[in-house]
Amino acid sequence: VTKFGKFLATEKRNSTGLVTPFERPIKSNFLDRDSLHLLTHTTRCIKESMRLFPPVPTIHRQLSKEMKVRDYVLPKGQWIFINIFGAHLNPEFYEDPEEFDPERPRSSHPYAYVPFSAGPRNCIGKQFALNEQRMAVAKIISRYEVEVVKE
C-alpha cells in the first residue's frame, strides 16, 4: 500500500477514477467482501504497483526433477532462486516495464506476474492480502487527498 500511495500521489490521473464507482459503500463507512468486486480500477492499480514492487522480490525452490534451462542442465535437488522482480520488469512480457500503467494488458505468459509466487506453493494468504489492500486504499482515498511532500 505504501508503494501504491507514491504512485497515487504522483499520478493524479490514476486517483480520479478510483473512488467514483463505489462512493456509496465507502462514504457510508461500509465496505464488505461483496463490495470489493466494485473496486476494479483500484485492484488494477494495486496489482500494477505489486508488479513494480513485489512484496517478495525473490523466491527459492528445490528442484524435484532434473531441469534444462537453455544450454544448462540443473540436477534434481538443486536449489534455484527465482527473480520475481526481474520477471515483472522483463520487456519480453511488458511494454515499458518500468512505467506505472494500471491499464496495461496482462502478459500472455502465465508466470510473468507472480507477486505471491505461483503453482502449488503459492501464498495461501494472497486473496486476503489483496482484499486488505483494496479496503485500505479505498478508505484512504475516500477520506484524504494524497500528495508528494517536497523536501
N, C-alpha and C positions, 0 to 999 in steps of 0.2 A: 504494500500500500504506500510506503514511503517513496519508492521509485515512481509509482504512478502519480503521486502528488506533484513530483517535479515536472512530469510531462503535462499534467493538468494546468499547472501554473504557467508554464512556458508556451503551451499550445492552446491558446484561448479558443480556437476553432473547435477543439475537441470538447471543451467544457460546455458549450452551448447546447448540444444535443443530449447531454447526459441525464438531465432531470425531467424535462418536459413530458415525456410519455408516461411517467409514473409519479407525477407530482402528488396526486391524491393520496396514495398509500403512504408516501413519505411524510407529507405535510400533516397527515393525521397521526403521525408518530407511530404508525403501524405498518410494519413491513414483515410479512411472514414468508414461509417457504413457497407458498403458491404465488406470491407477488414477484419472486425473484426472476421468473421467466420474462417479466416485462423489462428487465434491465439488459436488453440485448446490446445496446451500444456501450454501456458500462462494462459488460462482460468482454466485448471485443477489445476495449481499451486496457482492461486488466490483463487479458491474455497477451496482448501486444507488449505490455510492459514486462510481463514474465518471459516473453521471448527475448527481449533485450537484456533483462537482468533475472535469469532463472534463480529460483530460491536455492537450488542445489546445482552449482555450475559443473560439477563432475560426479560421476558415479563409478564404482568398480564392480566387476563381476569376475567370477572364476569360470573358465570355460568347462562345460560338461562334456564336450567332444572337440576333436581337432577342428580347426577353422582356417580357411585360406583367405587371406586378405592381400589382394593384388599378387605380388610375387612371393609373399611370405606365407609360411605355414606355421600357425600357432598351435602348440601341442595341448592336448587335453590337460586340464588342471592349471593352465597358465592364468595368471591374474591379468585382467585388462582394465584400463581406465577409459571411460567414455566421456568425451569433452562435450557436454550439452551446450555450454556457452558457445563453443566453436561451431557446432551444428546449427544453432539458431542464427548465427551470423554468416552462414555459408551462402555466397552469391549463387551457387548452383540451385539452392532451394528458394531463395528470396531475392527479388529485385531491390536494390538499395537496402541491403540488410541492416545497416546501422541507423536507418531512419525510423522514427516512431510513426507508424501508419496503421491505425486500428481498422481501416477499411481494406487492408491488404488481403488478397485472396489467400486461402490456406494452401500450403505446399501440397503437391500430389504425393510426395514421399511420406509414408506412414510414420517415419521416425525423424522427420525434420523438426517437429515441435514436440518436445518431451520435458517440460519443466518439472514434472513429477515422476520422471522415469517412464518406463513403458513395459509392456509384457506382464508375465505372471508375478514379477516382483515390483510392480509399480506402487506408488504411495497409496495406502488404503484411506488416507485422510484427504485425498485431493479434492473430492467434491465438497467436503466440509470446509476446506481452506478456501476454495473458490467462492462458496456461498458466504463465508465470513467476510471475505474481501468485498464482495458485491454489497453486502449490507453496510459495512463500514464506509465505503466510498459513497454510497447513496446518502447516508446520513450526513457525512461531512459536506458533500456538495449541496444538499438541501439547506444547510444551516450557515455555511461560510463561503466566502469567495477566497479562493486560493491564489496567491501570487508569490513571485520570487522577490525576496528582500535583497536589495543591493547592499553590498558591504561598504 
